[in-house]
């Protein structure tokens, strides 16, 4: 066995439909529930954990609380003195926490790392929360004084597609419809009990308000409170873990490949830089290609599932061609052909994605990996893709400024 391999041993996700402020609970309570649930789910003993890495975007703004890693020490008496640290790259915060955990494990420093992704967002009004989210872009230049700046910025992504290749908004409505439909099968999804269909998503107006440009309410991911806890392990630890539980180690998911790029923070600069490129966001494309290369896979058709960052329908429309399901600018073909639906050739977001499952910003990268783990171990229940062996995730921070792609499989 390659001792550089890093395994995922499972974890736990809180119910993304909950409002923790209404329950009068602190962000640390959310982290604690995710941790305690993960111990039950995996059977890991607290004393086996070597370090805890926390991914979070903006607890200082939403909760007036920083230094989140220190709260982990309170979760068990044996954690006093445990090394902890926090990571922040906007919406990809817990994905870079995972990247760092991989590096520590491959360096032989730690054998088992607990990664927690967390965000409590329902503490703020929609307008104030939108302003907080604006700090994931260049706030002074792109967001200051603009109501709901991020929908408008991602509306410009759709506008750029329209300019280069053409874009009928019915395809964005179909993306929304698919994600809401998938979320109905996910018991932790924020929108699992919501009504949504294509006709509603495709009809702007009184019941589907336009937020900015071509972005309507149904094109947006959710404002979500949530936490996810998962475990990354060395080959040595995974071998012993499997032996004690009479498991086949070859059926425990591992990180097969990863890609990580950073583009200029201003969206306009990204577009200008890609003017002569066939891909609208070439740095995102490169992160995906790097993950493919490290995983030794040829293209997207070596995958069984994709969990992608649909903070808005336009970002999923972008992901379709950037993953390679279609030629650049022709994402609509995969939508027309049903390729990305459950039962299609390559389902995207069986969990419901950010639109259906929810988007607690700092937890999303970890949530995607936990869902990848569930698919590969065939424990995703009603949203299981049959015989899923390889899953890719794409988690982006800001307007695709930080791009992190993983390939998970067995």
Buried (B, 14 or more C-beta within 10 A) or exposed (E): EEEEBBBBBBBBBBBBBBBBBEEEBBBBBBBBBBBBBBBEBBEBEBEBBBBBBBBBBBBBBBBEBEEBBBBBBEBBEEBEEBBBEBBBBBBBBBBBBBBBBBEBBBEEEBBBBBBBBBBBBBBBEEEEBBBBBBBBBBBEEBBEEBEBBBBBBBBBBBBBBBEBBEBEBEBBBBBBBBBBBBBBBBEBBBBBEEEBEBEBBBEBEEEBEBBBBBBBBBBBBBBBBBBBBBBBBBBBBBBBBBEEEEEEBEEBBBBBBBBBBBBBBBBBBBBEBBEEEEBBBBBBBBBBBBBBEBBEBEEBEBBBBBBBBBBBBBBBBBBBBBBBBBEBBBBBBBBEEBBBBBEBBBBBBBBBBBBBBBBBBBBBBBBBBBBBBBBBBBEBEEBBBEEBBBBBBBBBBBBBBBBBBBBBBB
